[in-house]
Amino acid sequence: MPSKVAVLMPTYNNDKTLEKVINGILEYISPNDLIIVNDGSTDNTTEILSEFQDVNIFHLPTNSGKGSALRKGFKEALNLGYTHVITIDSDGQHFPENLPQFLKKAETEPGKLFIGSRDLNIEGMPSKNTFANKFSNFWFWFETGLLLDDTQSGFRLYPIQKMPKKWYSTKFEFEIETIVRSSWKDIPIENIPIQVKYGDERVSHFRPLQDFSRISVLNTILVTMTIFYILPRNFIRNFKKKKFSDFIKEDILGSNDSPKVKSISLALGAFIGIIPIWGFQSIVSIFLAASFRLNKGLAFAASNISIPPMIPIIVIASLKIGGLFLNTEIEEIDTYSIDNFRNHLMEYLLGSLILATGVALLVGFVSFILLNIKKKH
């Protein structure tokens, strides 16, 4: 089925640039294929929009946020039978001249979601944008495993018929939710180079404190879902799809990782699995592995050294080792006694760190040797 593409433009109090942007868009598409959502503007936006009779215009009674405006636009585009929407901002930072690139992608690669990639080193680019983009890129990579140059640009091509239909965000963080949850639905996401400008006429409604806080809360939720649902789901999916030997080789051992990276990943997981952060080993191991670009699967697997049957052994060994270093005599140990931990807390903490370090070094050394032997063969 051929793609049917609409251009979707949310707008809020951008009357200085609005008319120019609309006229620029209409050089590349017909008015019937333009959807504008006025997000409760209080300036001259309504009067300007009244001049464009053939454009699909929707007015929200009050300002509800960019996410709400985009959600309204997605819904109306689906109702009108569109398969894709290209979103563009009304503040003049985007060049309508880049629309043909997105329109072509909708025809040649209709199953993908494309995000405009800006040159963040151009003159006039706010420094906060560069930081925010790097921040967003990292968490998007952590949540999806995809590394992109720009995850914050609002110039995008969305395959709306393939995307989730229910959304939760209503402000600027909505654009993060769309790409993360689309990736979780196995929609490929790529960057496409675009032009961008930041002039005196541009009015930004981004509120650093409030919106960064909302973005941080959303990323916290998405990271939690990644660790406790998406990673296990993908793990099971890949296991079912492949032969067991191929699964171990490709998904756990990571055939593209070097023996050094694999052995460090195993050592990190073993260390995290033994230190006394019960209940958080998996989260911490995956987070650190992602932060240091290690093998998350191996780190996660090794952190499970603290499975229930191993816990008494780890606790007893930690207490014994800590007792030796602190010259404390520990004769009988009841691993389930709270009093035992109260009386020997320092021994346990010190011993667990020493044990974790020793096991991590052993696991790392042995795995490095074995992986190198395997690589030579």
C-alpha positions as CSV (number, residue, x, y, z in Angstrom):
1,M,0.0,0.0,0.0
2,P,1.5,3.4,-0.9
3,S,2.2,5.8,1.9
4,K,-0.1,8.7,2.5
5,V,1.8,11.5,4.3
6,A,0.6,14.5,6.2
7,V,2.7,17.3,7.7
8,L,1.8,17.9,11.3
9,M,2.7,21.2,12.9
10,P,1.8,21.9,16.6
11,T,2.0,25.6,17.4
12,Y,1.8,27.8,20.5
13,N,2.4,31.6,20.5
14,N,4.7,31.7,17.5
15,D,2.8,34.4,15.6
16,K,6.1,36.0,14.4
17,T,7.2,32.9,12.4
18,L,3.9,31.0,11.9
19,E,2.8,32.4,8.5
20,K,6.2,32.1,7.0
21,V,6.6,28.5,8.0
22,I,3.1,27.6,6.7
23,N,3.8,29.2,3.3
24,G,7.1,27.4,3.2
25,I,5.5,24.0,3.9
26,L,2.8,24.6,1.2
27,E,5.4,24.9,-1.4
28,Y,5.9,21.1,-1.1
29,I,2.5,19.7,-0.2
30,S,-1.1,20.6,-0.8
31,P,-3.1,22.4,1.9
32,N,-5.3,19.3,2.5
33,D,-2.2,17.4,3.6
34,L,-1.2,19.9,6.3
35,I,-2.5,19.5,9.9
36,I,-2.0,22.3,12.3
37,V,-2.9,22.0,16.0
38,N,-3.1,25.3,17.8
39,D,-2.3,24.5,21.4
40,G,-4.3,27.3,23.1
41,S,-2.3,30.2,21.8
42,T,-3.0,33.6,23.3
43,D,-1.3,35.8,20.6
44,N,-2.3,36.4,17.0
45,T,-2.1,32.7,16.0
46,T,-5.9,32.2,15.6
47,E,-6.1,35.2,13.3
48,I,-3.2,34.0,11.2
49,L,-4.6,30.5,10.8
50,S,-8.0,31.8,9.7
51,E,-6.3,32.9,6.5
52,F,-5.6,29.3,5.4
53,Q,-9.0,27.9,4.5
54,D,-8.0,24.5,3.1
55,V,-5.6,23.5,5.8
56,N,-6.8,21.0,8.5
57,I,-6.7,23.2,11.6
58,F,-7.6,22.1,15.2
59,H,-7.8,24.4,18.2
60,L,-7.2,23.2,21.7
61,P,-9.1,25.4,24.2
62,T,-6.1,25.8,26.6
63,N,-2.4,25.3,26.4
64,S,-1.8,21.6,27.2
65,G,1.7,21.0,26.0
66,K,3.5,20.0,22.9
67,G,2.8,16.3,23.6
68,S,-1.0,16.9,23.8
69,A,-0.9,18.8,20.5
70,L,1.1,16.0,18.8
71,R,-1.3,13.4,20.2
72,K,-4.2,15.3,18.9
73,G,-2.5,15.6,15.5
74,F,-1.7,11.8,15.4
75,K,-5.3,11.0,16.2
76,E,-6.7,13.3,13.5
77,A,-4.2,12.1,10.9
78,L,-5.2,8.4,11.5
79,N,-8.9,9.4,11.3
80,L,-8.1,11.1,7.9
81,G,-6.5,7.9,6.6
82,Y,-2.8,8.9,6.7
83,T,-0.1,6.3,7.2
84,H,2.7,8.8,8.1
85,V,3.1,12.2,9.5
86,I,6.1,14.6,9.3
87,T,6.2,16.8,12.3
88,I,7.8,20.2,12.0
89,D,8.0,23.1,14.5
90,S,6.4,26.4,13.9
91,D,9.2,28.6,15.5
92,G,11.2,28.8,12.3
93,Q,14.1,26.6,13.3
94,H,13.3,24.0,10.7
95,F,13.7,24.4,6.9
96,P,10.6,23.4,4.9
97,E,13.2,22.8,2.1
98,N,14.1,19.5,3.9
99,L,10.5,18.1,3.5
100,P,11.3,16.3,0.2
101,Q,13.9,14.2,2.1
102,F,11.3,13.0,4.5
103,L,8.6,12.5,1.8
104,K,11.0,10.3,-0.2
105,K,11.8,8.2,2.9
106,A,8.1,7.6,3.5
107,E,8.0,6.1,0.0
108,T,11.2,4.2,-0.1
109,E,11.4,3.1,3.6
110,P,7.9,3.3,4.9
111,G,8.4,1.0,8.0
112,K,11.0,3.3,9.6
113,L,10.9,6.3,11.9
114,F,13.2,9.1,10.9
115,I,14.5,11.9,13.1
116,G,16.1,15.0,11.7
117,S,19.8,15.2,12.7
118,R,20.9,18.8,13.4
119,D,24.4,20.2,13.2
120,L,24.8,21.1,16.9
121,N,28.0,23.1,16.3
122,I,26.4,25.8,14.1
123,E,26.5,29.4,15.2
124,G,23.7,30.4,17.5
125,M,23.0,26.9,18.8
126,P,22.1,27.3,22.5
127,S,24.7,25.4,24.7
128,K,21.8,23.9,26.7
129,N,20.6,22.1,23.5
130,T,23.9,20.4,23.0
131,F,23.9,19.1,26.6
132,A,20.2,18.1,26.5
133,N,20.8,16.2,23.3
134,K,23.8,14.2,24.7
135,F,21.7,13.5,27.8
136,S,18.8,12.3,25.7
137,N,21.0,10.3,23.3
138,F,22.5,8.4,26.2
139,W,19.3,7.4,27.8
140,F,17.7,6.5,24.5
141,W,20.7,4.2,23.9
142,F,20.3,2.6,27.3
143,E,16.6,2.0,26.8
144,T,16.8,0.7,23.2
145,G,20.3,-0.2,22.4
146,L,20.3,2.3,19.5
147,L,22.9,5.0,19.2
148,L,21.7,8.1,17.3
149,D,23.3,11.5,16.7
150,D,20.1,13.5,17.6
151,T,17.1,12.3,19.5
152,Q,15.6,15.7,20.4
153,S,14.9,17.2,17.0
154,G,11.2,17.8,16.4
155,F,11.5,17.4,12.6
156,R,10.5,13.8,12.2
157,L,8.8,11.2,10.0
158,Y,6.4,8.9,12.0
159,P,4.9,5.7,10.6
160,I,1.8,6.3,12.7
161,Q,-0.1,3.2,11.7
162,K,2.6,1.0,13.1
163,M,3.2,3.0,16.3
164,P,1.5,2.6,19.7
165,K,-1.9,4.1,19.8
166,K,-2.0,4.9,23.5
167,W,0.4,7.5,25.0
168,Y,1.0,8.9,28.5
169,S,3.1,12.0,28.1
170,T,1.7,15.5,27.4
171,K,4.6,17.9,27.4
172,F,8.1,18.0,25.7
173,E,8.9,14.5,27.0
174,F,6.3,13.1,24.7
175,E,8.8,13.1,21.8
176,I,11.1,10.8,23.9
177,E,8.2,8.5,24.7
178,T,7.3,8.2,21.0
179,I,10.8,7.0,19.8
180,V,11.5,4.7,22.8
181,R,8.2,2.9,22.7
182,S,8.3,2.7,18.8
183,S,11.7,1.1,19.1
184,W,10.2,-1.4,21.6
185,K,7.7,-2.2,18.9
186,D,10.6,-3.1,16.6
187,I,10.2,0.0,14.4
188,P,13.7,0.9,13.0
189,I,14.8,4.4,13.9
190,E,17.4,6.4,11.9
191,N,18.7,10.0,11.7
192,I,18.5,12.0,8.5
193,P,20.6,15.2,8.1
194,I,18.6,18.5,8.2
195,Q,19.3,22.2,8.3
196,V,18.4,24.2,11.4
197,K,18.6,27.9,12.4
198,Y,18.2,29.8,15.6
199,G,17.3,33.4,15.1
200,D,15.9,36.3,17.1
201,E,12.4,35.6,16.0
202,R,12.4,32.1,17.5
203,V,10.4,31.7,20.7
204,S,11.1,28.6,22.8
205,H,8.6,27.4,25.3
206,F,10.9,24.9,26.9
207,R,11.2,25.4,30.7
208,P,14.5,24.0,31.8
209,L,13.6,23.1,35.4
210,Q,10.1,21.8,34.9
211,D,10.7,20.1,31.6
212,F,14.0,18.5,32.5
213,S,12.3,17.2,35.7
214,R,9.5,15.7,33.6
215,I,12.0,14.2,31.2
216,S,14.0,12.7,34.1
217,V,10.9,11.2,35.6
218,L,9.9,9.7,32.2
219,N,13.5,8.3,31.7
220,T,13.3,6.7,35.2
221,I,10.1,5.0,34.2
222,L,11.5,3.9,30.9
223,V,14.7,2.6,32.4
224,T,12.8,0.6,34.9
225,M,10.6,-0.9,32.2
226,T,13.7,-1.6,30.1
227,I,15.4,-3.6,32.9
228,F,12.4,-5.4,34.3
229,Y,10.3,-6.0,31.1
230,I,12.0,-5.1,27.8
231,L,15.3,-6.8,28.4
232,P,13.8,-10.0,29.7
233,R,11.2,-9.9,26.9
234,N,13.9,-9.6,24.2
235,F,16.0,-12.2,26.0
236,I,13.1,-14.7,25.7
237,R,12.3,-13.7,22.2
238,N,15.8,-14.2,21.0
239,F,16.1,-17.5,22.9
240,K,12.9,-18.8,21.1
241,K,14.1,-17.7,17.7
242,K,17.5,-19.2,17.7
243,K,19.3,-22.4,18.4
244,F,20.7,-22.5,21.9
245,S,24.3,-22.5,20.7
246,D,23.6,-19.5,18.4
247,F,21.8,-17.6,21.2
248,I,24.8,-18.1,23.6
249,K,27.2,-17.0,20.9
250,E,25.4,-14.0,19.6
251,D,23.3,-12.6,22.4
252,I,25.2,-13.6,25.6
253,L,28.8,-13.7,24.5
254,G,28.3,-10.9,22.0
255,S,30.3,-12.0,19.0
256,N,31.5,-8.5,18.2
257,D,32.9,-7.8,21.7
258,S,36.6,-8.4,22.4
259,P,37.7,-11.0,25.0
260,K,38.8,-8.0,27.1
261,V,35.3,-6.4,27.1
262,K,33.6,-9.8,27.8
263,S,35.9,-10.6,30.7
264,I,35.6,-7.2,32.2
265,S,31.8,-7.5,31.9
266,L,31.8,-10.8,33.7
267,A,34.1,-9.5,36.4
268,L,31.8,-6.4,36.9
269,G,28.7,-8.6,37.1
270,A,30.4,-11.0,39.7
271,F,31.5,-8.0,41.8
272,I,28.1,-6.4,41.8
273,G,26.4,-9.8,42.5
274,I,28.4,-10.3,45.7
275,I,28.5,-6.8,47.3
276,P,25.6,-6.2,49.8
277,I,23.1,-4.4,47.6
278,W,20.6,-7.2,47.6
279,G,17.7,-6.8,45.2
280,F,19.5,-4.2,43.1
281,Q,22.3,-6.3,41.6
282,S,20.7,-6.6,38.2
283,I,19.8,-2.9,37.9
284,V,23.2,-1.7,39.0
285,S,25.1,-4.2,36.8
286,I,23.2,-3.3,33.7
287,F,23.5,0.4,34.4
288,L,27.2,0.3,34.9
289,A,27.7,-2.0,31.9
290,A,25.8,0.5,29.8
291,S,27.7,3.4,31.3
292,F,31.1,1.9,30.5
293,R,29.9,0.4,27.2
294,L,30.4,-3.2,28.3
295,N,28.4,-6.3,27.5
296,K,25.1,-5.8,29.4
297,G,24.0,-9.4,28.9
298,L,27.2,-10.9,30.4
299,A,27.2,-8.4,33.3
300,F,23.6,-9.2,34.0
301,A,24.2,-12.9,33.9
302,A,27.3,-12.8,36.2
303,S,25.4,-10.6,38.7
304,N,23.1,-13.6,39.3
305,I,25.8,-15.3,41.2
306,S,23.8,-14.2,44.2
307,I,20.9,-16.6,43.4
308,P,19.1,-17.9,46.5
309,P,21.1,-21.1,46.9
310,M,24.3,-19.1,46.8
311,I,23.3,-16.4,49.3
312,P,24.2,-18.4,52.5
313,I,27.6,-19.3,51.0
314,I,28.3,-15.7,50.1
315,V,27.2,-14.4,53.5
316,I,29.2,-16.9,55.5
317,A,32.3,-16.4,53.4
318,S,32.0,-12.6,53.8
319,L,31.7,-12.9,57.5
320,K,34.6,-15.3,57.8
321,I,36.8,-13.2,55.6
322,G,35.8,-10.0,57.4
323,G,36.5,-11.6,60.7
324,L,40.0,-12.6,59.6
325,F,40.9,-9.1,58.5
326,L,39.4,-7.5,61.7
327,N,40.8,-10.2,63.9
328,T,37.3,-11.1,65.1
329,E,36.5,-14.6,66.1
330,I,33.3,-15.8,64.5
331,E,32.5,-19.4,65.6
332,E,28.9,-20.2,64.8
333,I,27.0,-18.3,62.1
334,D,23.3,-18.3,61.6
335,T,22.9,-16.5,58.2
336,Y,19.2,-15.7,58.9
337,S,19.8,-14.1,62.3
338,I,19.3,-10.3,62.4
339,D,21.4,-10.2,65.6
340,N,24.2,-11.9,63.8
341,F,24.4,-9.0,61.3
342,R,24.1,-6.4,64.0
343,N,27.0,-7.9,65.9
344,H,29.2,-8.4,62.9
345,L,28.1,-5.8,60.4
346,M,31.6,-4.4,59.9
347,E,33.0,-7.9,59.3
348,Y,30.3,-8.6,56.8
349,L,30.6,-5.3,54.9
350,L,34.4,-5.5,54.7
351,G,34.4,-9.3,53.9
352,S,31.9,-8.9,51.1
353,L,33.9,-6.2,49.4
354,I,37.1,-8.3,49.7
355,L,35.3,-11.5,48.5
356,A,33.6,-9.6,45.6
357,T,37.0,-8.2,44.5
358,G,38.7,-11.6,44.7
359,V,35.9,-13.4,42.8
360,A,35.7,-10.6,40.2
361,L,39.5,-10.8,39.6
362,L,39.3,-14.6,39.3
363,V,36.3,-14.5,37.0
364,G,37.8,-11.8,34.8
365,F,41.2,-13.6,34.6
366,V,39.9,-17.0,33.9
367,S,37.3,-15.9,31.4
368,F,39.9,-13.7,29.6
369,I,42.2,-16.7,29.2
370,L,39.4,-19.0,28.0
371,L,37.9,-16.5,25.6
372,N,41.3,-15.9,24.0
373,I,41.9,-19.6,23.6
374,K,38.4,-19.9,22.0
375,K,39.2,-16.9,19.7
376,K,42.4,-18.6,18.4
377,H,40.5,-21.7,17.5
